[in-house]
Amino acid sequence: MASALFSAASCAYTLPMDEIQYPIRINKYLARQGYSTRKDADRLVEEGLVIVNGKPAVIGQKVDERDVIEVRYQPRNFRYVAYHKPIGVVTHSPQYGEKDAARSVGVAGLFPVGRLDKRSHGLLILTDDARVTDRLLSPRYEHEKEYIVTTIEELPSNFKSRMEQGVDIEGYTTKKCVVEVKGPRTFLIRLTEGKKHQIRRMCAALRLTIDMLQRTKVMNIKLGGMKPGEQRDIAGKELSDFLSALGL
């Protein structure tokens, strides 16, 4: 059994110190450290595997900068899969008769990180590492995702500048992004946020209808030449770079 020893004031990857309000609950602190989810942190506490200043931690306990925390844990091997989600497959809450991504991958215990709507296709990451979800999707962190999009109507001459500066979608102005126009009806877009149906809503605000939307990249993970329905394990340097960028 391995253990990790650190103080609440030091960690490899956390929010800036001015964004952390001390004292902080032990489960939230361990989650911010990238050590576990809050739920898993509570389990570690219940099992007596979290020690604060030489004494077993208790559920709900708060720590501050001066506390010394030891976590005794059994390392776990997580699984990370890149999947080319086909059109028609849903990522969450499938209804009767619908195909869902987790079952399509066929690896027990995996869940999709984020969403890719039923009408869209492309790269979807699935894992059993719950820590990834917050680090990849939380608005506190800005991780780039890339899409290639084709519209029914031709793109207006000012399309690139209007998209890049931010678009008002029902009262919310999207963050700045990068757009490359590839043809009269095709563009590539790189975003660091992910509001629900964001690209479709941005295009709709500019009176454009999306004909095809494909996600081609999430951070350093690329769709590459995978065909719809294909999958591959994320491993080696690709995985280490991915986790390092997430602070895990």
Helices and strands as residue ranges (DSSP letters): E 2-7, G 17-19, E 24-25, H 26-32, H 38-46, E 50-52, E 55-56, E 62-63, E 68-73, E 80-85, E 89-90, E 99-100, H 101-105, E 111-112, E 121-127, H 131-137, E 145-151, H 159-165, E 168-169, E 172-173, E 178-183, E 186-191, H 198-205, E 210-218, E 221-222, E 231-233, H 236-246
